[in-house]
Amino acid sequence: MAYRNGSMKAAAAAGGGGGGGVRPPGSNIKSSSFKSRLHPPHSSGSALRRSSTGNFAAAADGVPGRVRVAVRLRPRNEEELHADADFADCVELQAELKRLKLRKNNWEADTYEFDEVFTEFASQKRVYEVVAKPVVESVLDGYNGTVMAYGQTGTGKTFTLGKLGDDDTSARGIMVRAMEDILVDISPETDSVSVSYLQLYMEAIQDLLDPANDNISIVEDPKTGDVSLPGATLVEIRDQQSFVELLRIGEAHRIAANTKLNTESSRSHALLMVHIKRSVGRDDAVSSEVDDSSHLVKPSKPIVRRSKLVLVDLAGSERVHKSGSEGHMLEEAKYINLSLSALGKCINALAENSSHVPVRDSKLTRLLKDSFGGSARTSLIVTIGPSPRHRGETTSTILFGQRAMKVENMLKIKEEFDYKSLSRKLEMQVDKLIAENERQQKEFDDEVEKINLEAQDRIAEMEKNFAEALEKETLKYQMEYMESVKQLEEKMVANQRKQGRDSLCNGEGIAEDVHDVKRLLENEIQLRKAAEEEVNKLKSQLEQFMKPEVGGDAEILKLHKLLEEEASKKNELEEQIKSLQSQLLQMTFEADQTRRCLERSGSGNAFGGLDSLMSQVRHSQYKDSGYGQIAPINTLCEQVGLQKILSLLESEDPSVRIHAVKVVANLAAEEANQQRIVESGGLTSLLMLLRSFEDETVRRVAAGAIANLAMNEANQELIMAQRGISLLSMTAADAEDPQTLRMVAGAIANLCGNDKLQMRLRSEGGIKALLGMVRCGHADVLSQVARGIANFAKCESRAATQGTRTGRSLLVEDGALPWIVQNANNEAAPIRRHIELALCHLAQHEANAKDMIGGGALWELVRISRDCSREDIRSLARRTLNSSPTFRAEMRRLRIEC
């Protein structure tokens, strides 16, 4: 009778034998200690699974890792019904007590206890739920599991495990039912199921899904001892139908033959390996974090459980003389019996706790290493027949099952972190955030473009309105200007007519005044000489009277009185002489200026300038610059003399000293006079005035004269040699008057343009003094400060280009950069122009680039290159930005185009 994918005739009666939940006494089952603890289920589905099959899974002996063994009795076939009609069955089942009695004769029998006993009427469904379903549930929870069928040829092993049930679904075997439960329990989105279908034929592992792959090697992990078959075909299962098709293909390739015991006897051991990968843990928490958060979160590490279910349909154990095997079939039988014998030896060694288990005696034992004595949950179903003719084979099968019940496994879940899954989740989060960011960026760009368009429209409208208003204002002011010019022309014609009549008289009057003053001065000088002679005469007389033989007291007193009177007259004369000298000097200036004005134009305008000049000279109110009106040096020297003017700088009379220093300042404004002033000691005298006098006017005019002299390069070195920069720095620190500070700043600015003096200028406090004067805030002072900084920066840039200087600018080191950046766009054109030049020169030296970027100078350079009113400065700024690698890199980073 063939049971291979056939039907057990008597098994069609559903709900047959099989006892209830009463635990057998266990007299033949060895008690052992608890060697492993089942992990609690991780889902409600697992908890529900336990409730239906707990009677077989939870043994009364409290050893969850022990191999569970069930016995299934097949019904008699036709041959046995005919041949053994007069004999009773050799097997008696007590299903409710989970016992089996094997009769030796009519009065003697051996009793055996198992975990479950199935009668010949037990259904396929009950066999699966009691034997295999607990193992399948453990596999779904992360444990490895094995379900194996063992027994004599023809007792229904293949029917129990591999029946497909195409015509009758109730006849489906353990393989098909196990896959149904697995596919129902797993999640297709996070879990995966794949199978391999193999046969062990004559000690060679062959692939039933790929017959060409007929010699697969066994690989054992040296660390964990796990056995794997990397060369086997692995097919992922998505639905039950595809799995049944794979089983059908595999069964077609399995080797079978007709023997006396079975018309279709399996000649190989079949192994169906089901690999399950499940993601356990915090998927929901991770997804909720992604949905609720607008930024990237770090999810918990997902746990992956990898488990394996092995369903083993062993070839039948048989005796050669009963099966009738000959030739090649005989060789097949030998290999089958050898492998089953090796399996029995391993189980005996494990049952007796032997120190050596001969696992390597056969490939079958190596493949089942984890099932017996390993970490898998194992269920064994042994199939037997009722015929007394096969009492020996039935006894051997029962004893095999009894020994297997003594084997204990160490159950453990195989968990690992699923880094690939974690990586995929993070990639999904990143992609989602990138898409969201791109969407927001697009919305932002659209909004910016909309605002720009609106702003451009408004700007165009405002420009139009402004142009119209400007045109109207321009026309209005042009009309007013023309009217004003007309009125001024009329007034000027009237003034010229009036002044023409008085000009000649004024000129002659001035000449007469000068002549009178000269005559008075000569008279006073003669009187002074006469007074000095008289004093000397009186002194000689006094000496004579002081002699004892000559004088008397009355005469001495009279002479003393005369001497005092003469001394008083002398002082008065000296005062008058000084006053006359001052008047002479003033009149000389007036006459010379008048003469020059008459020579230049001879018109009424000259006489108007003459009146103004005379008024300034009379009241000693020269312009703050000190060189607004300059007397020609030739005329002045002819009448007074340069040396005499310089000597008046040391006069004790403040009025004379002030007029003298103003004259020197006016003379120093002309380059032709500067050398003669320096050669005559004028520079030294001016520096002495800065050092010794506290009068603000003297210091202001002296500083102006020094500033005029400092325009000459040769004079610059003399000023530095006489410590002029220190005196200028002290004056800058003490002075508060804006005009004085303007003169001092102008002098220092001229010195800043000399390449040779830069280090000394900085060491003696010139740069600090220049920056200190910005406290004044006056536009003229700031303009001179900006000019000095521009001169200094230009010299540094030239030195850096020539290779004579390295390192940062001295201006940057002295803290000038913040003020430069702050005033780069000053409203005053002179300040702005000098600062723009200073920035361009500083930027030409690469050592200053980082400081300038940090101080905000880059933005000003970009503005200068675009908006500066002077083309030469714009070009210089563009060349500087394009030639500096540091500036170019920063502009690329900021996306600035020059």
Phi, psi and omega in degrees: 000132182265123176256358182288107181055021176261207182233137171275116189301311186282349182280000182289341180283111184284155175067033181285215187300181187116126184282179178278213184267014183283132181277131177294156185303328176082030181294331181259010181250126181284129178279143181217171182280163179287118185252351177203158181236128179291137175287147179295152179295152184257004180206160179295330179297320178295321179296321179292326180296323183297328189293336186268340188228023185290340184294328180269328185283319183264096183285153181288338181280357174072024178244090185293341182270000182289149177291127178267133185234130175237150180247135177235126180261126176274155178286165178293142172268179185297320181298317180290325178297324181280316186283325185252032183296327183269001183242146176280159178296146179280353184241131174238127183256137171241080189297323182292335177260004182054045182237157177221132177248129178249112184284134169273322177204196186287341183242357185227137180208152175257138182251138180227144178248140179229174177287334176201145180232123180251132176280177180291350180262001182295137181278161177298323180297316181292319178302317180295313185295327182276319188268309192263328188297319175302324179291317179299319179296321177295321178297319178295335177274356175115001178267157168281151181215152179222133170237123188228141177249130183227139177166176181292155176303131177089008181265001173102027179292309181295323177298319182292319185267312195251008181297127183278326178070043180294318183273326184229109184293337179289344181270004182299142182272187185296322182300310183294316181293322179298318181293325177301314180294322181295314182293330178289325188275331186276164177254120182298335182286325186244342185248165178215149179228130177221150186231153169231141182233115188232163170224144176257105186238115179052048176062027174233131181271120183241148181269115180287340178271346177215087186303334180293337179271084192249011178211075184274135182272151176263129180244131182243128179290121183294337182273310185263341183080003180292142182257136179219163180234081184294340182275355184281150176290132181238116185246129179280136183255130178248332181212167184293324184297317179295327178292318179298323177296321177296319178297321180295318178296316180296318179296328179293330182268353182284142184277129178218160181209163180269123177235177178293335182270336184203134181290338179222075186272133178289130180255015180210160174271127180259136180232119172257115181253119180252116181260126183239131174238121182236138174267124185239141170119234205258044178294317182296319180297321181294315182296322180293324178295322180293321182288323187272350185246146180263005179227169185290129179246160179258105183287161177292156181289121179287144181261135177244131175251125179248120181229164184221132175250122180247121177251117189244121174253097183285148172293153186290137172284135187207160172258138189298321184290338179274324182279339180073028182285136178221158175061231182297325178297327177296319177296319178300316180298322180298313180296323179297311182295325179295316181292320179292325177296317178298322178296318178296321179296319179297319181292321177299316181296320179291321180294327181267006181056043180288151180286341181235129176243117186284068183289329187274008179288340183209153176292331178297316180290328176292320179293327182261022181299321181284338184282327180238109181086005180257221184246010183266151170277124188238133172238133181241128173247122179257131182253135181227160175252162184272350190290134176291345179294336183247035182299325181294312178296323179295318178298315179300319181295317181296318179295325175299316178295321178298318179293323181297329180293344180271356182275133180242135178250153175262100183285138176205146178275136178260101181244150175207159177281133181268084182292328178295317178296319178299318179297318179297319180297317179295321177297320178297318178298315181298315179299319180295317180293322178297316179298318179295319179295319179296321179296313179296322179295320178296316177299318180297316179297318179297319180293319179296319179297319179297315180297320179298317179297316178298318180295320179296319178298315180295319180296317179299319179294317180293321178298320179297313179297319181295318180298318179296315179296321180296319179297318179296315180296323180296315178299319181298311182290329176297318178296315179297321180296315180298321178295317179296318179298319179298315179296319180295322178297318179297316179296319182295322178296319179295319179295320180297321179296319181290316183288333180299328182284329187262350189294318184294319179298318180298318181296316180293325180295321180295317180298318178296320178299319180296317180297319179297317180297319179297319180295317177299320180296318179295320178297317180296322179296318178295319178297322179296317179297319179296321179294322179294320178296320179295321179295316180297322179296317179295322178298319179293321177296320179299320179297321179293320180291334180288344179290145187297325187279347187259305198276168171227165186295320182297318179294321181296317180295320179298318179295319178301318181296318178297319180297319180296318179297318179295319179296321179295317177298322180299315180297318178299318178298319179297320178295317179296321179298316179298316180298318179294322177298317179297316179297320179299316181298317179295314181297325178297314177301316183297317182294316182296318181295318179299317180297318182292319179296319179295322180292325184289311188235317183072010183259178179296331180297322180296319180293327175296317177296326179296316179300319180295316181296318179297321179296319180294320181292320182295324184259006177056042182244070176285154177300155184299332181293334179082353181223038178287319177235126190240127177275136178301138185294329182294313181295317181297317182292326180296320186271320185244311185102135183295319182295323179294321179295318180294327179292332179289346177296338182259010181294147179280344178281117182301323182295315179297318182297318181295315179295323181294316182291330176292321178297316180297319179297320177295319179295322183290347180289339178262128185299330182293336182268345190296316182297318180294323178296316181294317181295332180274005179087013181295323180297317180297319180295320178296317178296325177295323178297319177297325185281323193252339186255140179258357180294126186296321181295315180299314181294322181295311182291323177297317178297322177296319178296318178296322178297321177296316180294329183287355176287342179266131185296322179295321178293330180300316180293325177294319178300316179293322181295328179266022177058038181292327182293326177294318179294320177295321179295318178294320178296320179296325181286328185270327189284150176239340182290128182300324182290322175298315179296326179296318179295315180297315179298322177296320178297313180295323180298321177296320179293330181294343181274005180261119182297328186284341190257004191296310182297317180291322178300319180287320183294330181268012171089017183292317181292317179299318179295320179298314180289331180291335183283352178291349178298334182295318179080357180288138185300320181294321179294313180297327178296316179293322177298315180298322178296317178298317179296320178296318178298316181296315180296324179294318178297317178298317179299319179295319179294321179294321179295322179282352179083011180269356180219139175228168178088179183292160177293145176294332176296318179294319180294327180274006173083025181277342188298317179301318180292323179298312181296321182296327185254014181294336180240039182295149181292329180285123185299317180298318179297312183299318183295315180294319181294321178298319176296319179298316179299316180298318180292319177298320183290341180289343179261116187299334182293341181268355191297312184297318179296323181290322177295315179295330181271003178086011182287336181300316181297322179292323178296318178298317179297317180299318181295342182253318194246357184296141183286340181260128184295321182296322179289321177300315180296319179298319179295317180296316179298319181296314180297320183284336183271348183263118177298323181294316178295319181296318179297317180293324179291324175295319180296321181271359179060047178256133176251134180252000000 
